[in-house]
Amino acid sequence: MRIIVTGLVGQYAFGGVAWDYLQFVEGFRRLGHDVWYLEDTETWPYDPIHNTVSADCTYNVSYLRGVMERLGLGGRWMYRNCPDASYHGVTETQARQICADAKLFINVSGCGWLRPEYAAIPKKIFLDSDPMFTQVGLLTASAEVRQRVAAHDFHFTFAENIGAPDCRVPAAGFRWRPTRQPVVLDWFPAGNEAPRAVFTTVMNWTSYKPCEHAGETWGQKDVEFERFMTLPQRTAEKFELACGKGPGNKRPTERLEQHGWAIIEPDVHLPDPWKYRDYLRNSRGEWSIAKEGYVKSRSGWFSCRSACYLALGRPCVLQDTGWSKVYPTGNGLFAFTNLDEAVAAIASANADYPRHSAAARRLAEQMFDCRQVLAALLAEVGA
């Protein structure tokens, strides 16, 4: 079966973004399908070198081509540049024919523009990777946006607690089916080398403005982080954040460092998928909070990044968004809701690190194996 998978690998040509999308491509390929990656966002390319949008997609296409070739996916991608409607990887005629023969269109993160040739594909999946914010956005979206989302036949979400009594993510008129990030396990092999003695994470201080729903504000990671600002002062462990400054450069760098957090710039230290993966592998484990919207809504969202830490055999200590109802905790993976629980979880992870490292890898194999995750998704849509 021919499958088209959308993504933002070229648009956000840095860090670990490529893993979020290309593990879908490779996962479906390993299930025996004929898979193509498509990037057609109807937005201008982002130039990470000059930190601006640009009509010139040369850098983005070169980056995408290099990543695809290194992962063994060369010759299986299509990129359409919005400003001049030019096609890269294939010609426009070839792109139309590839799509005409496709049976399934998977719009990961909803980032793909739904052109007539894509809309004509028999089965179309909209996959929400930003729960609560996506649904609240749909409640206030224009009729055109809602129609574009409604044109998909199935709607999946990373909100794995969706529909539960304690989940506050609104349906916004759609039937949401839970799923999760697939991981290509041999792309993230468990390391035998001793990692650095530091817990890390990769994050943005903020990504966009908070949203309003039901008379409440639903914020970003900056809101949740304040509750755990003093964590380094409560434990002997070291913590390092590869933390983007976010819109308006509002990251409080000096205050974070005063409280014991080491800060590195992700655009400098994690410029591509390989250095991003090395950074995760060289960490003792991950400690991370989540966006306030994920936490307060009890969405059940689980990070794509954390799934990769686990696959590498790196224990994860993560703020609970409701995901602890789905994933086993206490053995390689730890949930916390407050500062005292975070301190205790770090201590537990360190109490028998080799056991928790091995358990982290086993959990990734049991819960995130791309073949298992994607076979279940295909079964649910009858494909």
C-alpha positions, 0 to 999 in steps of 0.5 A: 500500500502506498502511504504519504506521510507529511512533516516539517523536517525541512521547515525546522531544519535543526535538532530532533524535529526530523525524528518526530516525522521520519520514524513514521516513514520508516515504521510504515516501510518496515511494515512492508508499505510503499512510503513517501515523505511529503513536505507541503505546508503552504508557509514560507521556509524558515532559515535557521541560519539567519533566524528568519523566513525566506523565499529561498528554500535552498538550505531547507531542501539541502538539509532534508535531502541529507537527512533522508539519504543518511537514513536510507530514505533518499529518493522517497521525498517530495518538497513543495516550496510555498513562495514559488510553488516549485517542487524538489525531490520530484517534479510536480508531475511525478508528485501528482502521480505518486499521490494518485496511486496512494491509498493513505495520507497521514497528516502528522501534526496537521502540518500538511496543506490539503491540496486536491490531489491529497484530498483525493487519497481514499483514506486521510488521517489527521494526527494531532501532536499538540493536544488541548491547544489543537482542540481549543484552536479548532473551537475558535477556528474559521470555517475554512480551517475546520472544514480542512480538518474535517476533510480527513476521515480519521482524527488521532491525537497524542492525548492518550487520556482523551475521553476519560472523565478526568480529561479536560481536552474538548472534542471540538466536534471531532472523534479523537482516537489516541495514539503515540509516537512510533520509535525505530528502535535500532535508530536509538540503540541502547548505549553501553558506555557510561553517560555524563552524570547529568539529567537533561532535557530539550525544550523551548521556554515557550513556543507560542502564546497561551490559549483561553478556554472555559474561563481559564488560561492554558499556558506553556512550559514556562508556567509549569517550570516555575513550580520546580525552579528550586529542584537543583537545590533539593538534590545533589544531581546535576541538571542541564537544559538545552532550552530555546529562548522562545518568542521574545527571548523570555527565557530567564537565563540568569535566574535559572543559573542562579538556582543551579540549572546549567543552560546550553543553546540547542541551536548551537549544540544540537544543530541536527538529528545526530547531535541531538541523538548523541545528546540524549544518549550521553545524558544520565536520564531525562528530567522534564516538565510539560506544557501547562495545557497538557498537565492541567487538562490531564491530556495523557500526552507523552513526549516523542523526545522522552520515548527516544530517551527510553529507547536509548536506555536512559531513565525518564523522570517526567511530569505527569499529564495523565500518562501514568494511567497508560504507561507503567511507572517506577521502573525506568520511568517515573511520574511526578506532580510536585517538587517533592515527588520529583526529588524522590523520583530522581533518587529512585532512578539513581538507587539502582541505575543499571536496572532502571537503564535496562528497564527504560529500554524494555519499556520502549520495546514494549510500548513504542516499537514503530511496527507495533504502534503503526500496525495498531493505527492501520488496523483502527482505520481498516487499512 
